[in-house]
Amino acid sequence: MIIMKKIPVLFVLLLALQFHTSLKAQSPDHKDVVFTAWLNSAFKLIVQDGDIQTATFNTADDYNSGVYEAHGIVPGFTTVAMEATTNWNLKIHAADFSPVTGTGSIPINNLGVWCAATGIHQFGTEVKCLYTSIDAALGLTNTDLVLIDLLTDNSGDQTDNLFVLHWRMGTMNGSMNAQSMFKQLSDGLFSQGQYTTTVVLTMTEIP
């Protein structure tokens, strides 16, 4: 009887040893995944509104004094925003107005623009612009001119870089054409009719 009692005890011990060995064989195995994120420079120029403009000359006063916001151009301004991870500048140019109906061409410097900063970045701090009032309006040219430039650091999103471009035509302000549209019309540079051009805005990264 004593011998028979020892057999089951030894059997239980053997099972316990096998279970312990099995647990040791299932220990965790670790592997690593290396993850790399590349943050490259990103630029985006957004025209929020005012991408279609019309200047209408109906009266002698229009031809003599020009037209601008609430005086022939609807809506008279363009809102632009820039999203940039690094610094930037904005250039502008356009070809002379070409006839749809009419003859000759209207010199592009009859079209003028001045800028207002409405975002967090302001002129004189993060950005600079030489054309921030009616009297200092920029007369457009056929080649690129810097409209808004870097001063300190102008990287940021649309809340940082938000600007309004105010258009004028034939008003002879700033560097715009010094002759009235009436004088140019009477001199035969162009006739009555419909004319068109495309203003090109170019945003460029500053390293």
Summary of the structure (lengths in Angstrom):
residues: 207
radius of gyration: 35.6
end to end distance: 94.9
largest distance: 135.4
contacts: 590
relative contact order: 0.22
helix: 20%
strand: 36%
